Amino acid sequence: MAHHIRLRSSSRRGGGFFKTLLLALAVVAGLAAAAAAVLLFEFEKPTLVLEKEIKYLGGKVELPLQATDQKSGIRSLTITLTQGATSVTLLEKTFPRQAWFKPAGPTSLNEKVTIDAQKAGIREGNAELIVSVRDFSCNGLFKGNETLKRLPVTMDTRPPVVKMLHAQRTIRPGGSGMVLYTLSEPPGKHGVAIDNAFFPGFPVGKKDAYVCYFALPWDAGQPEKIRLVGSDEAGNEVVLPLPTAFKAETIKRDSINLSDQFLQQKMPEFEQHYPEMQGTLVEKYLYVNNQIRQSNARTIAQICTTTDPQQLWTDRFLRMPGAGRAGFADQRTYLYNGTAIDTQTHLGVDIASVAQAEVRAANRGKVVFADYLGIYGKTVIIDHGQGVASLYSHLSSIDTTAGTMAAKDQPIGRSGVTGMAGGDHLHFSMLVHGIFVTPVEWWDQHWIDVNVKSALNAL
């Protein structure tokens, strides 16, 4: 009897275990189903940020926007333009479902949408731009959560009136140019376009007038198109050809002999800043003169993308006293043991005086860089406003700081041999919107008077 009872007791325990296991599985399944349901039917709306305020539509207008949804992911982005009973879809972007129990679409979008409302056939007058973002939630009868932005806009398809007041007569490779013009209404994008390059214009502070400085790279050929572009806030655009003639420039060549002594003196300096350098002295030199040079060029171009909208400079730019040692756009061939191992272009003018000569700001402007910069060594860059900048390099010391407003002829450092310099001198460069140009024009008061000052004074 006792044995029989023990068997029944074991059976009961086994049955209880299986019941508990089944219950646990049911609970887990229920929790999983609940979690899935929470994910599938989540109620959090996507975020939508429009990074530009749009009040007018007509021509092509760019609308940068950001959308995010970290839960079910983004299902669609739609932009619609409505006017009365008329509704036109300008953009419809949808994403296929990629999963069910994790974000089914992209969790973020970073778009620059070009809106061409004129093609939509909307009439002049008031309209509404509607931007919609939906996610992959099954909420809202499986349509997803929606975030909506409604923007009241004015349809304007009439282009502005652009009047050219002054334009540069000729321009050479490595040369600077200037155009002065007026716009009949508050502008959108405006300036000078040379083939695929664009140079923005800036207000001069009177008579709805704007100035634009432009330039050609040292190795530029005959441009296919040089034109003045003016658009209004609605994106309506006017294009006028510039009467600026192109003149070719004679190529200047130079050669530099690299000695073992020079390499032994210079490479340790670069190794402190670029520990990734490997190989022989010559291999390290080639790394600096190519990869580091290219990196420095990108840094300078990036610095020059931000400029003061006002003209900070006056009259000609000052040239440091001393003898010229190398000119702008000299084509340099570097020789080692009599063999050419590299070629580069010298994008400035070298001026030699006494050792550690005082270096002064060529004109008034804001110091935007004051630090070590690879092949340039200790360097100062000054923004003179409206895209014009000057660069001072190979300095032995820097006597200014970024953010400082430097007066014309104010000391900013001393000449030296830092960077890829074989002897004490100043390497001086001028830049227009990040393009290196010959300083000779900017040193010449006659060039300033004829091409810039006379036109501004005539306003």
C-alpha positions as CSV (number, residue, x, y, z in Angstrom):
1,M,0.0,0.0,0.0
2,A,2.8,2.3,0.9
3,H,4.6,1.5,-2.3
4,H,1.4,2.3,-4.2
5,I,1.0,5.6,-2.5
6,R,4.6,6.5,-3.3
7,L,3.9,5.9,-7.0
8,R,0.8,8.1,-6.9
9,S,2.7,10.8,-5.1
10,S,5.5,10.7,-7.8
11,S,2.9,10.9,-10.5
12,R,1.3,13.9,-8.9
13,R,4.6,15.7,-8.6
14,G,5.3,15.0,-12.3
15,G,1.9,16.3,-13.3
16,G,2.5,19.4,-11.2
17,F,5.9,20.0,-12.9
18,F,4.4,19.8,-16.4
19,K,1.5,22.1,-15.4
20,T,4.0,24.6,-14.0
21,L,6.2,24.3,-17.2
22,L,3.1,24.8,-19.4
23,L,2.1,27.8,-17.3
24,A,5.5,29.3,-17.5
25,L,5.6,28.8,-21.3
26,A,2.2,30.4,-21.5
27,V,3.3,33.3,-19.5
28,V,6.5,33.7,-21.6
29,A,4.4,33.4,-24.8
30,G,2.0,35.9,-23.4
31,L,4.7,38.4,-22.5
32,A,6.3,37.9,-25.9
33,A,3.0,38.5,-27.6
34,A,2.4,41.6,-25.4
35,A,5.9,42.9,-26.2
36,A,5.2,42.3,-29.9
37,A,1.9,44.0,-29.6
38,V,3.5,47.0,-27.9
39,L,6.0,47.2,-30.7
40,L,3.5,46.7,-33.5
41,F,1.0,49.1,-32.0
42,E,3.3,51.7,-30.4
43,F,1.8,55.2,-30.2
44,E,4.9,57.4,-30.4
45,K,4.9,59.7,-33.4
46,P,8.0,60.3,-35.5
47,T,9.9,63.6,-35.0
48,L,10.1,66.0,-37.9
49,V,12.3,69.1,-38.0
50,L,12.3,71.5,-41.0
51,E,15.7,73.2,-41.0
52,K,14.6,76.1,-43.2
53,E,11.7,78.5,-43.0
54,I,9.8,78.7,-46.3
55,K,7.5,81.5,-47.0
56,Y,7.5,81.6,-50.8
57,L,7.4,79.1,-53.6
58,G,7.7,79.5,-57.3
59,G,11.0,78.2,-58.8
60,K,13.2,75.6,-57.3
61,V,13.5,75.9,-53.5
62,E,15.6,73.5,-51.3
63,L,14.0,72.3,-48.1
64,P,16.4,70.5,-45.7
65,L,14.6,68.3,-43.1
66,Q,15.3,65.6,-40.5
67,A,12.9,62.8,-39.5
68,T,13.5,60.2,-36.8
69,D,11.6,57.2,-35.4
70,Q,13.5,54.9,-33.1
71,K,10.7,52.4,-32.4
72,S,9.0,51.0,-35.5
73,G,11.0,53.0,-38.1
74,I,10.0,55.4,-40.8
75,R,7.4,54.2,-43.4
76,S,7.0,57.2,-45.6
77,L,7.7,60.9,-46.3
78,T,5.2,62.9,-48.3
79,I,5.2,66.6,-49.3
80,T,2.0,68.0,-50.7
81,L,1.1,71.5,-52.0
82,T,-2.6,72.5,-51.8
83,Q,-4.4,75.5,-53.0
84,G,-8.2,75.6,-52.6
85,A,-9.5,72.3,-54.0
86,T,-6.3,71.6,-55.8
87,S,-3.8,69.2,-54.2
88,V,-0.5,68.1,-55.8
89,T,2.0,65.6,-54.4
90,L,5.5,67.0,-54.8
91,L,7.3,64.1,-53.1
92,E,6.3,60.7,-52.0
93,K,9.0,58.5,-50.6
94,T,8.1,55.1,-49.1
95,F,10.2,52.3,-47.5
96,P,9.3,48.6,-47.6
97,R,8.9,46.7,-44.3
98,Q,12.2,45.0,-43.4
99,A,11.1,43.4,-40.1
100,W,8.2,43.0,-37.6
101,F,9.7,42.9,-34.1
102,K,12.4,45.5,-34.5
103,P,12.4,48.9,-36.5
104,A,11.0,47.9,-39.8
105,G,12.3,51.0,-41.7
106,P,15.1,53.6,-41.3
107,T,15.2,55.2,-37.9
108,S,16.4,58.5,-39.3
109,L,16.2,60.5,-42.5
110,N,18.3,63.5,-43.4
111,E,17.0,64.9,-46.7
112,K,17.5,68.0,-48.8
113,V,14.3,68.1,-50.9
114,T,14.2,70.3,-54.0
115,I,10.7,71.7,-54.4
116,D,9.7,72.9,-57.9
117,A,6.2,74.2,-57.2
118,Q,5.9,76.0,-60.6
119,K,5.7,72.6,-62.3
120,A,2.7,71.7,-60.1
121,G,0.5,74.3,-61.8
122,I,-0.4,76.2,-58.7
123,R,-1.5,79.8,-59.3
124,E,-0.1,83.0,-57.8
125,G,-1.3,83.6,-54.3
126,N,-1.7,81.8,-51.0
127,A,-1.2,78.0,-50.7
128,E,-0.2,75.5,-48.1
129,L,2.8,73.1,-48.1
130,I,2.1,70.0,-46.1
131,V,5.0,67.7,-44.9
132,S,4.0,64.3,-43.5
133,V,6.1,61.5,-42.0
134,R,4.5,58.1,-41.0
135,D,6.1,55.2,-39.1
136,F,5.5,51.4,-39.3
137,S,3.3,51.1,-36.2
138,C,0.1,49.2,-36.8
139,N,-1.7,52.0,-34.9
140,G,-4.3,54.1,-36.7
141,L,-5.9,51.2,-38.6
142,F,-2.5,50.0,-39.7
143,K,-1.6,53.4,-41.3
144,G,1.0,54.2,-38.6
145,N,1.6,57.2,-36.4
146,E,1.8,60.5,-38.4
147,T,3.6,63.7,-37.8
148,L,2.3,66.6,-39.9
149,K,3.8,70.1,-40.6
150,R,1.6,72.7,-42.3
151,L,3.3,75.7,-43.8
152,P,1.4,78.6,-45.3
153,V,3.2,79.8,-48.4
154,T,2.8,82.4,-51.1
155,M,3.1,81.3,-54.7
156,D,5.4,83.7,-56.6
157,T,6.5,82.8,-60.1
158,R,7.8,86.2,-61.2
159,P,11.6,86.4,-61.3
160,P,13.5,89.3,-59.7
161,V,15.1,92.1,-61.7
162,V,18.9,91.8,-61.6
163,K,21.0,94.8,-62.8
164,M,24.7,94.4,-63.3
165,L,26.5,97.6,-62.2
166,H,30.1,96.6,-62.7
167,A,32.0,93.5,-63.8
168,Q,35.6,92.5,-64.0
169,R,36.9,93.0,-67.6
170,T,39.5,90.2,-67.6
171,I,40.5,87.3,-65.4
172,R,43.5,85.0,-65.5
173,P,44.2,81.6,-63.9
174,G,45.0,82.4,-60.3
175,G,43.4,85.8,-60.7
176,S,40.5,87.5,-58.8
177,G,37.4,89.1,-60.1
178,M,34.5,91.2,-58.8
179,V,31.0,92.0,-59.9
180,L,28.6,94.5,-58.4
181,Y,24.8,94.2,-58.9
182,T,21.4,95.1,-57.6
183,L,18.4,92.8,-56.9
184,S,14.8,94.1,-57.0
185,E,13.6,92.1,-54.0
186,P,15.0,90.2,-51.0
187,P,17.3,87.6,-52.5
188,G,17.6,83.8,-52.3
189,K,20.8,82.4,-53.8
190,H,22.8,84.9,-55.7
191,G,26.4,85.3,-56.9
192,V,28.7,84.2,-59.7
193,A,28.8,80.8,-61.3
194,I,31.8,79.7,-63.2
195,D,31.0,76.3,-64.8
196,N,30.3,74.1,-61.7
197,A,31.8,76.5,-59.1
198,F,29.6,79.0,-57.3
199,F,30.7,82.2,-55.4
200,P,28.1,83.8,-53.2
201,G,27.5,87.5,-53.1
202,F,27.1,89.8,-50.1
203,P,25.2,93.1,-49.4
204,V,27.2,96.3,-49.5
205,G,24.7,98.1,-47.3
206,K,23.1,100.5,-49.7
207,K,20.7,100.7,-52.7
208,D,19.9,97.0,-52.7
209,A,23.4,96.4,-54.0
210,Y,25.5,93.3,-53.7
211,V,29.1,92.4,-54.3
212,C,30.6,89.1,-55.3
213,Y,34.3,88.2,-55.4
214,F,35.2,85.2,-57.6
215,A,38.4,83.6,-58.8
216,L,40.0,81.0,-61.1
217,P,42.3,78.3,-59.8
218,W,45.9,78.6,-61.0
219,D,45.5,75.7,-63.4
220,A,42.1,76.8,-64.9
221,G,41.5,76.7,-68.6
222,Q,39.0,78.8,-70.5
223,P,35.7,78.5,-68.6
224,E,32.7,77.4,-70.6
225,K,30.3,79.8,-68.7
226,I,30.8,82.8,-66.4
227,R,27.5,84.1,-65.3
228,L,25.8,86.2,-62.7
229,V,22.9,84.3,-60.9
230,G,20.2,86.0,-58.9
231,S,17.1,84.4,-57.4
232,D,14.4,85.5,-55.0
233,E,13.1,83.7,-51.9
234,A,10.6,81.8,-54.1
235,G,13.4,80.3,-56.1
236,N,12.7,82.2,-59.3
237,E,16.1,82.7,-61.0
238,V,17.7,85.1,-63.5
239,V,21.0,84.3,-65.2
240,L,23.1,87.0,-66.9
241,P,26.4,86.3,-68.8
242,L,29.4,88.1,-67.4
243,P,31.4,90.1,-69.9
244,T,34.6,88.9,-68.2
245,A,37.3,87.8,-70.7
246,F,39.7,85.0,-70.0
247,K,43.4,85.5,-70.5
248,A,45.9,82.6,-70.3
249,E,48.9,82.8,-68.0
250,T,52.5,81.8,-68.6
251,I,53.5,78.8,-66.6
252,K,56.6,79.4,-64.4
253,R,58.9,76.5,-63.4
254,D,61.4,76.1,-60.6
255,S,63.4,73.2,-59.1
256,I,64.5,72.5,-55.6
257,N,67.3,70.2,-54.6
258,L,66.6,68.1,-51.5
259,S,69.7,67.3,-49.4
260,D,70.1,64.6,-46.8
261,Q,70.8,67.4,-44.3
262,F,67.5,69.1,-45.1
263,L,65.6,65.9,-44.7
264,Q,67.3,65.0,-41.4
265,Q,66.5,68.5,-40.1
266,K,62.8,68.6,-41.2
267,M,61.4,65.1,-40.8
268,P,61.6,65.0,-37.0
269,E,59.4,68.1,-36.9
270,F,56.7,66.4,-38.9
271,E,57.0,63.1,-37.0
272,Q,55.9,65.0,-33.9
273,H,52.7,65.9,-35.5
274,Y,52.2,62.9,-37.8
275,P,53.4,59.8,-36.0
276,E,51.9,57.6,-38.8
277,M,54.8,58.4,-41.1
278,Q,56.8,55.4,-42.1
279,G,59.8,54.4,-44.2
280,T,63.0,56.2,-45.3
281,L,63.6,59.9,-45.0
282,V,62.6,60.3,-48.7
283,E,59.5,58.2,-48.2
284,K,58.5,60.3,-45.2
285,Y,59.2,63.5,-47.2
286,L,56.9,62.3,-50.0
287,Y,54.2,61.4,-47.5
288,V,54.3,65.0,-46.1
289,N,54.6,66.7,-49.5
290,N,51.6,64.8,-50.9
291,Q,49.2,63.4,-48.3
292,I,49.8,66.0,-45.6
293,R,49.8,68.8,-48.3
294,Q,46.4,67.6,-49.5
295,S,45.0,67.4,-46.0
296,N,46.2,70.9,-45.3
297,A,44.5,72.1,-48.5
298,R,41.2,70.6,-47.3
299,T,41.6,72.3,-43.9
300,I,42.2,75.7,-45.5
301,A,39.2,75.3,-47.8
302,Q,37.0,74.4,-44.9
303,I,38.2,77.4,-42.9
304,C,37.4,79.7,-45.8
305,T,33.8,78.4,-46.1
306,T,32.8,80.8,-43.3
307,T,33.4,84.5,-43.9
308,D,32.2,87.8,-42.5
309,P,29.4,89.2,-44.7
310,Q,30.9,92.7,-44.4
311,Q,34.0,94.1,-46.1
312,L,36.6,94.4,-43.2
313,W,39.5,95.5,-45.4
314,T,40.3,98.9,-47.0
315,D,42.6,99.8,-49.9
316,R,45.5,97.7,-50.9
317,F,47.0,94.8,-48.9
318,L,50.4,95.4,-47.4
319,R,53.4,93.5,-48.6
320,M,56.0,92.5,-46.0
321,P,59.4,94.3,-46.8
322,G,62.0,91.9,-48.2
323,A,63.1,90.1,-51.3
324,G,60.9,87.8,-53.2
325,R,62.2,84.3,-53.3
326,A,59.4,82.3,-55.0
327,G,56.3,83.4,-57.0
328,F,52.7,82.4,-57.2
329,A,51.9,79.2,-59.1
330,D,55.6,78.3,-59.7
331,Q,55.7,74.7,-60.8
332,R,58.3,73.1,-58.5
333,T,60.2,70.0,-59.3
334,Y,61.9,68.4,-56.3
335,L,65.2,66.7,-57.0
336,Y,67.0,64.1,-54.8
337,N,70.5,63.1,-55.9
338,G,69.8,64.7,-59.3
339,T,66.6,62.7,-59.9
340,A,63.1,64.2,-59.9
341,I,61.0,62.6,-57.2
342,D,58.0,64.9,-56.9
343,T,56.3,68.0,-58.4
344,Q,54.0,70.5,-56.7
345,T,52.6,74.0,-57.2
346,H,53.7,76.9,-55.0
347,L,50.5,78.7,-54.0
348,G,51.9,81.9,-52.6
349,V,54.8,84.3,-52.6
350,D,57.9,83.8,-50.5
351,I,59.4,86.9,-48.9
352,A,62.8,86.8,-47.1
353,S,64.1,89.5,-44.8
354,V,66.1,89.2,-41.6
355,A,65.7,86.1,-39.4
356,Q,62.5,86.2,-37.4
357,A,61.3,89.4,-39.0
358,E,58.2,90.9,-37.7
359,V,55.1,89.8,-39.7
360,R,52.1,92.1,-39.8
361,A,48.5,91.8,-40.9
362,A,48.2,92.8,-44.6
363,N,44.8,94.3,-43.9
364,R,42.1,94.5,-41.3
365,G,40.3,91.3,-40.6
366,K,39.4,88.5,-38.1
367,V,42.0,85.9,-37.2
368,V,40.3,82.5,-38.0
369,F,43.3,80.2,-37.6
370,A,46.5,80.5,-35.5
371,D,48.2,77.1,-35.1
372,Y,50.5,74.6,-36.7
373,L,49.4,73.4,-40.2
374,G,51.6,70.7,-41.7
375,I,53.7,71.9,-44.7
376,Y,52.9,75.5,-43.7
377,G,54.2,75.2,-40.2
378,K,53.0,77.8,-37.7
379,T,50.3,79.6,-39.6
380,V,47.9,82.5,-39.3
381,I,44.8,82.9,-41.5
382,I,42.9,86.2,-41.5
383,D,39.3,86.5,-42.9
384,H,38.8,90.0,-44.4
385,G,35.2,89.4,-45.2
386,Q,33.0,88.6,-48.2
387,G,35.2,85.6,-49.1
388,V,38.6,87.3,-49.1
389,A,41.4,85.9,-46.8
390,S,45.1,86.1,-46.3
391,L,47.5,83.4,-45.1
392,Y,50.9,83.8,-43.3
393,S,53.1,80.6,-42.8
394,H,56.4,79.2,-41.8
395,L,56.3,81.4,-38.7
396,S,58.7,81.0,-35.9
397,S,56.2,82.4,-33.4
398,I,52.5,83.4,-33.5
399,D,51.5,86.6,-31.6
400,T,47.8,86.5,-32.1
401,T,44.9,84.1,-31.4
402,A,41.9,82.8,-33.4
403,G,38.9,85.1,-32.9
404,T,41.0,88.3,-32.6
405,M,40.2,91.3,-34.8
406,A,43.5,92.3,-36.3
407,A,44.1,95.9,-37.4
408,K,45.9,96.6,-40.7
409,D,49.7,96.5,-40.1
410,Q,49.2,94.9,-36.6
411,P,52.0,92.5,-35.7
412,I,50.8,88.9,-35.7
413,G,54.0,86.8,-35.6
414,R,57.6,86.4,-36.8
415,S,59.0,84.7,-39.8
416,G,60.7,81.4,-39.5
417,V,61.5,77.9,-40.9
418,T,58.6,75.8,-39.6
419,G,56.9,73.4,-41.9
420,M,58.4,72.7,-45.3
421,A,60.8,75.7,-45.3
422,G,64.5,75.5,-46.0
423,G,65.3,79.0,-44.8
424,D,63.8,81.8,-42.7
425,H,61.1,83.6,-44.7
426,L,57.4,84.4,-44.9
427,H,55.1,82.4,-47.2
428,F,52.2,84.8,-48.0
429,S,49.0,83.7,-49.8
430,M,45.7,85.3,-50.7
431,L,42.5,83.3,-51.1
432,V,39.1,84.1,-52.5
433,H,36.4,81.7,-51.2
434,G,39.2,79.1,-50.5
435,I,40.9,79.4,-53.9
436,F,44.5,80.5,-53.8
437,V,45.0,83.6,-56.0
438,T,48.0,85.7,-56.8
439,P,48.7,88.3,-54.1
440,V,50.2,90.8,-56.7
441,E,46.7,92.1,-57.6
442,W,45.7,92.7,-54.0
443,W,49.0,94.5,-53.3
444,D,48.3,96.9,-56.2
445,Q,46.3,100.0,-55.2
446,H,45.6,100.7,-58.9
447,W,44.0,97.3,-59.3
448,I,41.9,97.9,-56.2
449,D,40.8,101.3,-57.5
450,V,39.9,100.2,-61.0
451,N,38.3,96.8,-60.1
452,V,36.7,97.4,-56.7
453,K,36.9,100.9,-55.2
454,S,35.6,102.9,-58.1
455,A,32.5,100.7,-58.5
456,L,31.7,100.8,-54.8
457,N,32.2,104.6,-54.6
458,A,29.8,105.1,-57.6
459,L,26.8,103.7,-55.6
